[in-house]
């Protein structure tokens, strides 16, 4: 049984199932009164099963749907599928007591100064949470809104369903300080018979908003990518896509958009200064999240339990971060520190460095002698 446990763990490591490998190896940990059978091989596999170095804030739990950094405060907010929000201090890995965190605040992210957590309540009201004073500040503004991203000066941009039949959907900017709407922009192709919102991304400079829209019929679904300039109200890009637009992110220059197609497992780069598609690249599985981690590099996660770091120039994978338990559901990056946060459907929340150190793989040295068992070769000094 012990040998079978190690063999199964090794296969899972080779297949990238690090979380499963860790669970399997844990079965060999003796309970009080049992003999400890663990040897060098178990410890080597356990070390390999940890994946690349990362700060693990949560090892397991309800599926996580969002992770958002506060760059200025070294905080990270995560949200579970039930709507529960947790705020973590990345410096020490501790979290705020649950009684001090808002419940069911659909998360947009932190304000620019990190003092507020912005979002929409489960009842549809725009709200913000004071991180220092642990107070929730509501508004009287209620709409069927989906928060997209915080903006500068305590503002938030939302996708809003119409309050009257026959009207188009709108992009709205709400100013928490003024307690007023500062922008209401109709979205093309939306309305009673038009497309509905699927996901969105806002450029770092707050100029452009990219929207993934879906039109469902009884037989099929059509996807559309629309990029709106929030200052001029002009459409910068409008394209019907043949496949599901699963995730997207603007580059730090606000002029490049990387997006992933979920049905064909493709990556595409758009250059808004020369409106055209750039390169196409293939992924190993279904993508679910994209985030830029440097001016020339972005990160993609999905149903393959690792993060792929992609060159913006070529579309090639330049490195990989391994070890996540479960499929990755969201990614957030701090371009200043180089930290990357990833959330998974297994409830694991990790914070990585964008430059993983060289790996020393133990499992590559195993051999299978003819008489059964395992052999490993070491240098004479054991180093």
N, C-alpha and C positions, 0 to 999 in steps of 0.2 A: 504493500500500500504506500509506503514511504517513497519507494523508487518510482512508482506510478505518479505520485504527486509531483515529484521533481520533473519527470518527463513531460507531464502536462503543462507545468509552469514554463518549462523551456520552450515548448511549442507556442504558447501564448505570447511569450516575449518576442520570439521570432516573427510572429504575425502582428506585432504591435499592440496586443491586448494587455497592456501593462497593469491595468486595474484588476483584471481577472487573474493575472499571474500573482499579484500580491495577495488576493483573497485565497487562492489555492495554497500558496506557501504558508499563509497564516494557519491553515489546518494542521500543519506539522508542529506548531508551537505547543509544547506539552502543558497540560493542566497540572495543578499541584498533585504530587504523588506519582506522576507518570515519568518514565525515563525520557530524557532528551536525546532524540536520535539525530538532531541537526548536526551537520558536519560542514566541512569547507565548501562542499558543493551547494548546500542550502544557502549559506551566507553569500556565496558568489552570485547565485541566482537572485537572492533578495536584493543585493546591491544593484544588479542589472535591472530588476523590476521597478526600481525607483524612477527610471528614466533620467532625463536631464535635470540638473539642479533647479529647484524652484521653491518658493515659499508657498506651502500648502495651507491655506486659510481654513478650508473646509474639505474633509476627506470624502464624506458621503452625506446623503440626505435627499430631500425633495429636489426634483429637477429644477435647475436654475435657468432663467430666461434672459437675465441681463447682468452686465457688469459695467460699472462706470467709474473712471478715475476722477479724483480732484487733484490736479497737477500741483496746485499751490499748497495744499494742506497734507499731502501724502495720505489721503484717505481713498478708500474704495467702497463703493456701494454695490451690493448684489441683490437680486430679486428672484424669488422662487416662483414656481408655477402657481402657487396659491396666492401670490401677491405680496407675501411677507418680504420686507426690506431689511437688510442687515448692513450696517456701516462698520468697516474695518479700518484699524490703524495699521498701515503697512509697515511702519517703523518697528513695531513690536509684535505684530500679528494678532493683537487683541481686538475684540469687537465691542461696540457700545452695547450696554444692556438692552435686551429686547423691549423693555418697558419704555425706553427713551426713543424708540424709532417708530415712525408713522406706520400704520397698518394700511395695506392695500392702496398705496400711492403708486400709480402707474408711472414708472420711473423715466424721466428724460435725462437726468444727470445733475451734476453740481453746477452752481453758479460760477462765474469766472474767478471769484475770490475764494471759493470753496466754503463759504459760510452758509450757503443754502442748498438744499436738495429740492429740485423742481420736478413737478409732475402733475398728474391729474388723478383725482380721487376716484374710487369705485363708483361714486354717484355722478361723476361727470364734471365736478368742479375743479378749476385750476387751483392748485395749492402749492405751498412751499414750506419746507421744514427747516427751522433754525437749528443748525448742527450744534452750536455752542450753548444756546439757552434751552434746547430740547423742547421747542414749541412749534406747533403746527399753525401756520397762518393760511386761512382759507380766503376765497373770494366769492363774490355773489355771481360770478360769471359761470354759467353752466351751458355747455354745449357737448355734443357727441364728438369729443376731440380725441385725437391720438397724438401724444407729444412726440415731436421729432428730435429736438435738441435745444439746449439752453443757448442763448445768445448773450452778447455783451450787455452790461448795464441792467442786470436782473430782468432780462426778457426771455421769453420762450416762444418757439415756433411750433404750431400744431397743425395737423390736418383735421379739418372739421366737416362733418356731414351737414347737409342743408337742414335748416329748421322748417322750410316750406317745400312742399312738393313741386317738382319741376325745376328747382334751382340747382345750379352746379355746386359741387363741393368746393371748399375754399382752403387756402393757406392763411392762417392768422398768426400775427405776432401780438403777444400780450405783454404789457409792461407791468411788473408787479409793484414797482414804486409808484407809478401813476395810477395803478389800478384801472387801466384802460387799454383798449385795443389800439394798436398803432399801425396795423396793416391788415387788410382783408383782400385777398387776391383770388379771383375765380380760377379754377383749374380746368384746362381744356379737356374735352372728351368725357367729363363727368356729368352726372345728372340721373334722372329716373331710368333711362335706358343705356347709360354709359358705363364706363369703367368704375371700379371701386378701388380703394386704397389697399395696398399690400404691405409696402415698406417704403422708407425714405431715408435720405441722407442730406446733410447740410454742409456746405463748404466751410472751412475754418474761418474765412473772412466774413461769413454771413451773407455773401452776395448771391449764391446760387443754391437752389434746392432741387435735388433729384428725386423723382417719385417712380415707384414701381406700381403700375396700375393693372388691374385684371378685369376682364370682361368674361363672365361665365354664361354659357348657354346650356341647353339640355344635353348637348353632345360634346362640347369641347370648351377650352378656355383660351383666350387670347391675351397676350401680355404686351404692355407698352411701357417704354422708358420716356419720361418727360423731364426735361431740366428747365426750370424757370429762373430767370434773373429777378431777384426780389426787389432790386432798385429800379429797374426799368419796366418790370412786368412783361418782358418779352420772353418768348420761348427760345431757348438756346439749342435745344435738341428735342426731337420728337420722332420716335421710331417704334414701329411694331416689331416685336421680337418673336421668333419662332418657338422659343422655349421659355420656361419659367425663370424669371429674374429673382434669384434666391437671396443675394446680398450685394452690397455696394458700399464704396467709401471714396471720398474726395482725398486727393493728395494735399500735403501742406501748402502747396502753391495755389490751391483752389481751382486750378485749371485742368487737372487730370482727374478722371473718374475711373476707378477699377471696379468692374462688376463681374459677378459669377452667375452662370446659368446652371440651374439645378438639375435639369433633365439630361443634359449632355455633358455635365461636369467640365465646363469650359470657363476660362478666365478671358476677359476682354478689357482692353485699355482704350479709353477715349481721351482725345486731346481737344479741349474746347477752344484753344487758340487757333487751331487749324482743324475745324470741325470734321473729324473723320475717326474711324476706328483705327487703332494701332494693331498690335499683335494679338493673336489668339494663342492660348496655351491650354493644355489638358491637365486635369487633376485626377488623382487616384480614386476619388469617391465623390459623393454628393456634398457640395459646399453649403455652409450655413451662415458664415460670418466672414467679413473682410474688415481690416483696419490697417491704416498706414502706421509704420513704426519708425520711419526715417523718411527724409525727403525723396529718396530713391528706392525705397523698399517698403513692401507691405506684407501683411500676414493673412493667411487664409486658413480657416478651420472648418471642420465638417464631420462627416460620418466616417472618419478614419483615425480618430483618437490621437492626433498630433497636429502641430501647427507647422505650416509650410511658409517659409520666408521667401518672397518672390522679388526678383529684380524688376523695377519699373522699366528699365531700359530694354530688357530682352524678354521678360516673361519667364526666365529660367528660375528654378528653385536654387537658392544659394545656401540655404541651411534648413534644418528641421529641428523642432523641439518636441521630444517624445516623452510620454509618461502619463498623459491625461487618462483618467478613468472615465469611460463613457464617451458618447459623441459630443463634440463641442457645439454649444448653442450660441455663444456670444464671445466677442473679443473687444477689449479696450486697451489702448496704448498711450503711454506717456512719452512723447517725443523728446522731452528734456532729459529724463533719467534713462530712457531706453527700456523701461519696464513694460511688460505685456501681461495683461490679466485675461485668463480664459475661464469660462464657465461651462459646465457640462450637464447633460441630462441625468448623470449619476449623482449630482449634487456636489461635485468636486470643484473647488475654486482655487486656481493657481496663479502665482505671480512669477514671471520668468524674466530673464535677461534676454535681450534680442541677439546677444553674441554668445551662444553656448560654448563651453570649453570642449576641447577634444575628448572623445569618448574612449574609454578603455573597456572593451567588451570581454567578458569572461567566457560567455557561452561559445564564442568562436574557437576556443581552445579545447573543447571537449572532443574526445574520440571514443569510439565504440569498439572495445576489444572483442575478439572472437569468442571469448569465454563468457561474455555478458558483463554487466556492470558498466562503470565509467572510468576513464583515465583522463588526467589533465597533466600537461607538461609545464614544469616550472624551471627557472634557472637554478643553478647550484646554490646561489645565495638566497633563493626564495623571493627575490625582488620581482 
